[in-house]
Amino acid sequence: MALKVCLTLLVVLFMKLQHLRAEGNRSLTWFEGLELEEQLKILNKQFVKSVQVEAGHVFDCIEINKQPALDHPLLKDHKIQMKPTILPDPNGVLDKASSDTGSRTTLKSINCPKGTVPIRRTRKEDLIRAKALVEERFTDISADIPRPGQHLAIVRSKLDNGEFEQFHGTEALMNVIRPGVTEDGQSSSSLIWVERGTIAVGDVDQVIAGWTVDPVLYGDDKTHFVTFWNTMAGGRNTGGCFNLLCPGFVQVDHNYPVDQVFSNVSVYDGAQLERKVSIYQDHSNNWWVELESIKIGYWPNKILPRLYVGADHVGWGGLTRVSKDGILSPPMGFGNLPDGVYRRSGYFQYIKVFNALHEPVQPYGKIDTFVETRSCYQIKNEGFTRDKGYAFTYGGPGGQCG
């Protein structure tokens, strides 16, 4: 009898260890392996100035050379690059955009002193909320079979394995919207991204930027600018997070942080708030993020080894996440299926990719449209147009989408 009990306990212990090992292989990075208090100590540095914004978030002005990014093990000796080695499209899509549809208000500045950068103060609950989202939100954005509960309406371009040309970035003009995200766990986003590798086999590097409404991530239902990076090897996450919730992304602009709130948004069938979002690789092989012409910061090439030579996949479009109970998906865009009228839909215009010369050009590669649940969301792809460049509209009401 005692032997039977002992064997049973050993089996239970073995299964528990296997479960913990699987969980560790699935998600834990060096940063996630730290205790929460240790993570907070890295993220919340001593500040020169503190600013509370209207949304209630607090931004600390931290000396640029003491920012959390430099705590990454691969960036201990990193010398911060204050500006990219190229100036992409200086008179690009914004000058070409139609003035009768676009309304561009000034972004709100944190006004940190020069030599410092704005870093949003992280609370313990922020880390707890964000921890489960790294794999749940954006990592499968280019997969043909998205994660259950995740719905895509995207246009993407892939390069065949035999093609010599690579993508060195992408940019697009998008309208900023505030979809009604009302159920616990829901999110609705509009994004651009570049990546290299294969998600299906768990070997991929990806960087993402755009806007999102995500109460789980931000603690409110406002529209935020969002960035995300992720690197996987052998099916394991080896690094990555949203915005500055882990060391990695280097903030260089002293006024505008990566996770700011858009105080104004587009109006259905009315004035549209448009923003150009760019992700591009400069000659130092770092990956820069721009909002309008503001060079917010970059991901150093050392933390994205596959993307060092460029990307083999770029994409643009909308993504939603189902409610926590798995029943209702939120609206995408303005919450209606696109009818071809831009002011009544989410849209992307003047889409470009960056070629081997790091120049923004018309999209190339194998371009296709992917909509995972057409009863809930759709895309109307205009392709190349004379007045809006490569453009498409997207959106949908959501609901019980499976």
C-alpha positions as CSV (number, residue, x, y, z in Angstrom):
1,M,0.0,0.0,0.0
2,A,2.8,2.4,1.0
3,L,4.6,1.5,-2.3
4,K,1.5,2.3,-4.3
5,V,1.1,5.7,-2.6
6,C,4.7,6.5,-3.2
7,L,4.5,5.6,-6.8
8,T,1.4,7.7,-7.2
9,L,3.1,10.7,-5.7
10,L,6.1,10.2,-7.9
11,V,3.9,10.2,-11.0
12,V,2.1,13.4,-9.9
13,L,5.4,15.1,-9.2
14,F,6.8,14.0,-12.6
15,M,3.7,15.4,-14.4
16,K,4.0,18.6,-12.5
17,L,7.7,19.0,-13.4
18,Q,6.9,18.3,-17.1
19,H,4.1,20.9,-17.0
20,L,6.4,23.5,-15.5
21,R,9.1,22.7,-18.0
22,A,6.7,23.1,-20.8
23,E,5.4,26.3,-19.5
24,G,9.0,27.6,-19.2
25,N,9.8,26.5,-22.7
26,R,6.7,28.2,-24.0
27,S,7.0,31.6,-22.7
28,L,9.7,32.6,-20.1
29,T,12.4,34.9,-21.2
30,W,15.3,36.1,-19.1
31,F,13.3,39.1,-18.0
32,E,10.1,37.2,-17.3
33,G,12.1,34.9,-15.1
34,L,12.8,37.7,-12.7
35,E,10.6,38.4,-9.7
36,L,8.0,41.2,-10.4
37,E,9.8,43.5,-8.0
38,E,13.1,43.0,-9.8
39,Q,11.3,43.7,-13.1
40,L,9.9,46.9,-11.7
41,K,13.3,48.0,-10.4
42,I,14.7,47.7,-14.0
43,L,11.8,49.5,-15.6
44,N,11.2,52.3,-13.1
45,K,14.5,54.2,-13.0
46,Q,15.3,57.3,-11.1
47,F,13.8,60.3,-12.9
48,V,14.6,63.9,-13.5
49,K,11.0,65.0,-14.0
50,S,7.6,63.4,-13.7
51,V,4.5,64.2,-15.9
52,Q,1.0,62.9,-15.4
53,V,-1.1,63.0,-18.6
54,E,-4.8,63.4,-19.1
55,A,-5.4,59.7,-19.4
56,G,-4.0,59.3,-15.9
57,H,-0.7,57.6,-16.9
58,V,2.6,58.9,-15.4
59,F,5.7,59.4,-17.6
60,D,9.1,59.7,-16.0
61,C,11.9,61.7,-17.7
62,I,14.9,59.4,-17.4
63,E,18.4,60.1,-18.4
64,I,18.7,58.6,-21.9
65,N,21.8,56.5,-21.1
66,K,20.1,55.0,-18.0
67,Q,16.9,53.9,-19.7
68,P,15.6,50.3,-19.2
69,A,16.6,49.2,-22.8
70,L,20.2,49.1,-21.8
71,D,19.6,46.5,-19.1
72,H,19.1,43.9,-21.8
73,P,22.0,41.4,-21.6
74,L,22.9,42.0,-25.3
75,L,22.9,45.8,-24.9
76,K,25.2,46.3,-21.9
77,D,27.8,48.1,-24.1
78,H,25.3,49.6,-26.6
79,K,26.0,53.1,-27.8
80,I,22.7,54.9,-28.3
81,Q,22.1,56.1,-31.9
82,M,20.3,59.4,-31.8
83,K,19.1,59.4,-35.4
84,P,18.9,56.9,-38.2
85,T,21.6,56.8,-40.9
86,I,18.9,57.3,-43.6
87,L,16.1,59.8,-43.9
88,P,13.3,57.8,-45.5
89,D,10.7,59.5,-47.6
90,P,11.2,63.0,-46.1
91,N,8.5,64.5,-48.4
92,G,6.5,61.4,-48.7
93,V,3.0,60.2,-48.0
94,L,1.8,63.1,-45.9
95,D,2.5,65.7,-48.6
96,K,0.6,63.5,-51.1
97,A,-2.4,62.8,-48.9
98,S,-5.7,64.3,-49.7
99,S,-6.3,67.4,-47.6
100,D,-10.1,67.1,-47.7
101,T,-10.1,63.8,-45.7
102,G,-7.2,64.3,-43.4
103,S,-7.1,66.1,-40.1
104,R,-3.7,66.2,-38.3
105,T,-3.7,67.7,-34.9
106,T,-0.5,68.1,-33.0
107,L,0.6,65.2,-30.9
108,K,0.7,66.0,-27.2
109,S,4.3,66.3,-25.9
110,I,5.6,65.1,-22.6
111,N,8.3,67.8,-22.8
112,C,11.1,65.9,-21.1
113,P,14.3,67.9,-20.8
114,K,16.9,67.2,-23.5
115,G,19.1,64.4,-22.5
116,T,16.2,62.5,-21.0
117,V,13.4,60.4,-22.5
118,P,9.8,59.7,-21.4
119,I,9.2,56.3,-20.0
120,R,5.8,55.4,-18.8
121,R,5.9,54.4,-15.1
122,T,5.1,50.7,-14.7
123,R,3.0,49.4,-11.9
124,K,2.9,45.8,-10.7
125,E,-0.6,45.4,-12.1
126,D,0.7,46.6,-15.5
127,L,3.2,43.7,-15.6
128,I,0.7,41.2,-14.4
129,R,-1.8,42.3,-17.1
130,A,0.8,42.3,-19.9
131,K,2.5,39.0,-19.1
132,A,-0.2,36.8,-20.6
133,L,-0.7,39.0,-23.7
134,V,2.7,38.6,-25.4
135,E,1.7,35.3,-26.9
136,E,-2.1,36.0,-26.9
137,R,-2.2,39.3,-28.9
138,F,0.1,39.8,-31.9
139,T,2.5,36.9,-32.3
140,D,0.4,35.0,-34.8
141,I,-0.5,38.0,-36.9
142,S,0.9,36.5,-40.1
143,A,-0.2,32.9,-39.5
144,D,-2.6,31.3,-42.0
145,I,-4.4,29.7,-39.0
146,P,-4.5,32.4,-36.3
147,R,-4.7,31.7,-32.6
148,P,-8.2,30.8,-31.5
149,G,-10.2,33.9,-30.6
150,Q,-7.9,36.1,-32.8
151,H,-9.4,37.5,-36.0
152,L,-7.4,39.2,-38.8
153,A,-8.3,41.3,-41.8
154,I,-5.0,42.0,-43.4
155,V,-3.0,42.6,-46.6
156,R,0.5,41.1,-46.6
157,S,3.4,40.5,-48.9
158,K,5.8,37.5,-48.7
159,L,9.1,36.8,-50.5
160,D,9.8,33.3,-51.8
161,N,12.8,31.6,-50.3
162,G,14.7,31.9,-53.5
163,E,14.4,35.7,-53.9
164,F,17.5,37.7,-53.2
165,E,15.6,40.9,-52.5
166,Q,14.6,41.6,-48.9
167,F,12.2,44.0,-47.2
168,H,13.9,46.7,-45.1
169,G,10.8,48.2,-43.7
170,T,7.3,49.5,-44.5
171,E,5.1,52.6,-43.9
172,A,1.5,53.5,-44.4
173,L,-0.9,56.3,-43.7
174,M,-3.8,55.0,-41.5
175,N,-6.8,56.6,-39.9
176,V,-6.9,56.5,-36.1
177,I,-10.2,55.1,-34.7
178,R,-11.6,54.3,-31.2
179,P,-13.5,51.0,-31.7
180,G,-16.0,50.2,-29.0
181,V,-14.2,47.6,-26.9
182,T,-16.7,46.8,-24.1
183,E,-16.2,43.1,-23.0
184,D,-13.4,41.9,-20.7
185,G,-10.4,40.6,-22.6
186,Q,-11.3,42.2,-26.0
187,S,-8.9,44.3,-28.0
188,S,-9.0,45.9,-31.5
189,S,-5.9,47.1,-33.4
190,S,-4.7,48.5,-36.6
191,L,-1.0,47.6,-37.3
192,I,1.9,47.4,-39.7
193,W,4.7,44.9,-39.2
194,V,7.8,43.2,-40.6
195,E,9.2,39.8,-39.8
196,R,11.5,37.1,-40.8
197,G,11.2,33.4,-40.2
198,T,8.3,31.0,-39.8
199,I,5.8,31.2,-36.9
200,A,4.6,27.7,-37.6
201,V,7.9,26.2,-36.6
202,G,8.6,28.8,-33.8
203,D,11.6,30.5,-35.4
204,V,10.8,34.1,-36.1
205,D,11.7,37.7,-35.4
206,Q,9.0,40.4,-35.7
207,V,8.4,44.1,-35.0
208,I,5.0,45.8,-35.0
209,A,3.6,49.3,-34.7
210,G,0.2,51.0,-35.0
211,W,-2.7,51.8,-32.7
212,T,-4.8,49.7,-30.4
213,V,-7.7,49.8,-28.0
214,D,-6.8,47.3,-25.3
215,P,-8.1,47.7,-21.7
216,V,-6.2,44.7,-20.5
217,L,-2.9,46.1,-21.6
218,Y,-3.5,49.8,-20.8
219,G,-6.2,49.8,-18.1
220,D,-8.4,52.0,-20.2
221,D,-10.5,52.0,-23.4
222,K,-8.6,54.8,-25.2
223,T,-6.7,54.5,-28.5
224,H,-3.0,54.2,-27.8
225,F,0.0,54.1,-30.1
226,V,1.5,50.7,-29.7
227,T,4.8,48.9,-30.5
228,F,5.6,45.2,-30.1
229,W,8.7,43.0,-30.7
230,N,9.1,39.3,-30.4
231,T,11.9,36.8,-31.1
232,M,11.4,33.1,-31.0
233,A,13.8,30.2,-31.4
234,G,12.9,26.5,-31.4
235,G,9.4,27.3,-30.4
236,R,10.5,29.3,-27.4
237,N,10.0,33.1,-26.8
238,T,13.5,34.4,-26.2
239,G,12.6,38.0,-26.0
240,G,10.0,40.6,-26.6
241,C,7.1,42.7,-25.2
242,F,4.8,45.6,-25.8
243,N,6.2,49.1,-25.8
244,L,8.8,49.5,-23.0
245,L,7.5,46.7,-20.7
246,C,10.9,44.9,-21.0
247,P,14.4,46.0,-21.9
248,G,15.0,46.2,-25.7
249,F,13.4,49.2,-27.5
250,V,15.6,52.3,-27.3
251,Q,13.6,55.5,-26.8
252,V,15.4,58.5,-28.3
253,D,12.8,61.3,-28.7
254,H,12.5,63.4,-25.6
255,N,8.9,64.4,-26.2
256,Y,6.9,61.5,-27.6
257,P,6.8,58.0,-26.0
258,V,5.8,54.8,-27.8
259,D,2.6,54.2,-25.8
260,Q,0.9,57.6,-25.9
261,V,-2.8,58.2,-26.1
262,F,-4.3,59.7,-29.2
263,S,-6.4,62.5,-27.7
264,N,-8.4,62.9,-30.9
265,V,-9.7,60.2,-33.2
266,S,-11.5,59.9,-36.5
267,V,-15.2,60.5,-36.8
268,Y,-17.4,58.1,-38.7
269,D,-18.4,59.7,-42.1
270,G,-16.6,62.9,-41.0
271,A,-13.1,64.3,-40.3
272,Q,-10.4,61.6,-40.3
273,L,-7.4,61.8,-38.0
274,E,-4.6,60.2,-40.0
275,R,-1.1,59.2,-39.0
276,K,1.8,57.9,-41.0
277,V,3.5,55.0,-39.2
278,S,6.9,53.7,-40.4
279,I,9.1,50.8,-39.4
280,Y,12.4,50.7,-41.3
281,Q,16.0,49.4,-41.1
282,D,18.8,51.9,-41.5
283,H,22.4,51.2,-42.6
284,S,23.4,50.2,-39.0
285,N,20.7,47.5,-39.3
286,N,18.7,48.9,-36.4
287,W,14.9,49.0,-36.8
288,W,13.4,52.4,-36.4
289,V,9.9,53.5,-35.5
290,E,8.5,56.8,-36.8
291,L,5.1,58.4,-36.1
292,E,4.6,61.1,-38.6
293,S,8.2,62.4,-38.9
294,I,9.0,61.9,-35.3
295,K,11.8,59.3,-34.8
296,I,10.6,57.8,-31.6
297,G,13.3,55.1,-31.2
298,Y,14.6,51.8,-32.5
299,W,15.1,48.1,-31.8
300,P,18.8,47.4,-31.9
301,N,19.9,44.7,-34.4
302,K,21.5,42.6,-31.6
303,I,18.1,41.6,-30.2
304,L,16.6,40.7,-33.6
305,P,19.2,38.4,-35.1
306,R,17.1,37.1,-38.0
307,L,16.1,40.6,-39.1
308,Y,19.7,41.7,-39.3
309,V,19.7,41.0,-43.1
310,G,16.1,42.3,-43.6
311,A,12.6,40.8,-43.6
312,D,10.8,38.3,-45.8
313,H,7.3,39.3,-44.8
314,V,5.5,42.6,-44.3
315,G,1.8,43.3,-43.6
316,W,-0.9,45.8,-42.8
317,G,-4.4,45.6,-41.4
318,G,-6.7,45.0,-38.5
319,L,-6.7,42.5,-35.7
320,T,-9.2,41.8,-32.9
321,R,-9.2,39.6,-29.8
322,V,-12.3,37.9,-28.5
323,S,-13.7,38.5,-25.0
324,K,-12.3,36.5,-22.0
325,D,-15.3,34.2,-22.1
326,G,-14.6,33.4,-25.8
327,I,-18.0,34.5,-27.1
328,L,-17.9,38.1,-28.4
329,S,-15.3,39.7,-30.7
330,P,-15.1,43.5,-30.8
331,P,-15.7,45.9,-33.7
332,M,-12.8,46.5,-36.1
333,G,-12.4,49.9,-37.6
334,F,-15.7,51.8,-37.4
335,G,-17.5,48.6,-36.8
336,N,-19.1,48.2,-40.2
337,L,-18.1,46.2,-43.3
338,P,-16.2,48.4,-45.8
339,D,-18.2,49.9,-48.6
340,G,-15.4,51.6,-50.4
341,V,-16.0,55.0,-48.8
342,Y,-12.9,55.8,-46.9
343,R,-14.4,58.1,-44.2
344,R,-16.7,55.2,-43.2
345,S,-14.0,52.5,-42.8
346,G,-10.7,51.9,-41.3
347,Y,-8.1,52.4,-44.0
348,F,-4.5,52.2,-45.1
349,Q,-3.2,54.5,-47.8
350,Y,0.2,55.2,-49.5
351,I,1.5,51.8,-48.4
352,K,5.2,51.4,-49.2
353,V,8.0,49.0,-48.5
354,F,11.7,49.7,-48.2
355,N,14.0,48.1,-50.8
356,A,17.6,47.1,-50.7
357,L,18.6,50.7,-51.1
358,H,16.5,51.5,-48.0
359,E,14.2,53.6,-50.3
360,P,10.4,53.5,-49.9
361,V,8.8,52.0,-53.0
362,Q,5.5,50.5,-54.1
363,P,4.9,47.1,-52.5
364,Y,6.4,44.1,-54.2
365,G,6.6,40.3,-53.5
366,K,3.6,38.0,-53.4
367,I,0.8,40.2,-52.2
368,D,-2.4,38.7,-50.9
369,T,-5.5,39.6,-48.8
370,F,-6.3,37.4,-45.8
371,V,-9.6,37.6,-43.9
372,E,-10.1,34.9,-41.3
373,T,-13.9,35.4,-40.6
374,R,-15.7,37.2,-43.4
375,S,-19.0,37.2,-41.6
376,C,-17.5,39.5,-39.0
377,Y,-14.8,41.4,-40.9
378,Q,-13.8,42.2,-44.4
379,I,-11.3,44.1,-46.6
380,K,-11.9,46.0,-49.8
381,N,-8.5,46.1,-51.4
382,E,-8.2,48.9,-54.0
383,G,-4.6,47.9,-54.8
384,F,-2.6,50.7,-56.6
385,T,-4.6,53.9,-57.0
386,R,-3.7,57.2,-58.6
387,D,-4.6,59.4,-55.6
388,K,-4.0,57.2,-52.5
389,G,-1.1,55.0,-53.6
390,Y,-1.6,51.4,-52.6
391,A,-4.7,51.5,-50.4
392,F,-7.5,49.4,-48.8
393,T,-10.4,49.8,-46.4
394,Y,-11.2,47.3,-43.7
395,G,-13.5,46.7,-40.8
396,G,-16.5,44.9,-39.4
397,P,-19.0,44.6,-36.5
398,G,-17.5,41.6,-34.8
399,G,-19.9,39.5,-32.7
400,Q,-19.9,35.8,-32.4
401,C,-17.1,35.1,-34.8
402,G,-15.9,31.7,-33.5
